[in-house]
């Protein structure tokens, strides 16, 4: 499962788990406030904001060359560009230092943070166990823009990035230039852009209007690939190793930096 649906909203599962864990931590804090007259809430918020800030800063510094030309992109965190280890360590340090100064808050802060982290880690592990990432490339029959037939498995044999998108999807439109630049920067990898539900004419008009010259743009009018990969929202990007096994998936917009970060992990696989 890569997303949670709330009516018309489609929320990436990692975002949903983070929000749920934060709510649980603050629920525990509220219990301590009501029953013990101690309020760990202010410290918890400092841990959360400090952790997220550090996670973003470390990620940006690791990819400073990609953010140099568009510095305002540092503030756009919709791409999910965070260093989780740096964020976790920073949050722990902040919590330990602030609760050290007020001994009565040590237990409430520890209990709230522990339960929040346990929920996030446990739910993440359960989701990965129930929805195994090691699925093979679906043998889906698609069409090129010229109408010729092609199968997705034709692109296996090297690491592959498969992007499910639609021209009416705002985040798909925003990430397409980054996808194109990354495709050109990594000719050793196969990038495949599978449009979901639209005609070749609509896709060609969109690419021409945007000045995009992306390679391997395919048409999937019946949305077979969405169904076969259980992709519930767009854009969804699937990362396959050279053996054609799915190793990671991401629902939502990717920036050039987050895309490069995931490709680095893909290239390290045997």
Number of C-alpha atoms within 10 A of each C-alpha: 16 22 20 17 13 8 6 6 10 17 18 18 19 19 14 17 19 17 14 15 23 21 14 19 25 22 15 20 24 19 15 21 15 11 8 11 11 15 19 27 21 13 19 24 15 15 25 21 14 20 25 19 17 22 22 22 18 18 21 22 11 14 16 15 11 17 17 12 9 9 12 9 16 15 8 11 13 12 19 18 22 20 19 16 13 18 24 18 15 21 25 16 15 18 24 16 12 18 19 12 10 9 10 15 20 17 13 25 26 19 17 26 25 14 16 23 18 13 18 21 15 11 16 15 12 12 14 13 10 9 13 13 17 13 14 15 24 15 13 14 14 22 19 16 16 11 11 9 12 16 14 18 14 9 20 17 14 15 22 25 26 20 25 24 25 21 18 10 12 13 18 21 17 13 19 24 18 16 22 17 12 19 18 13 11 12 9 11 21 20 24 21 22 24 24 22 16 17 13 20 10 11 18 15 12 16 15 10 9 12 10 13 11 17 13 15 19 25 25 21 16 12 18 16 22 19 10 12 17 13 21 18 20 21 25 21 22 21 23 26 24 18 14 20 18 21 17 18 19 23 23 21 22 26 24 19 23 19 20 19 15 16 18 11 12 19 13 8 10 7
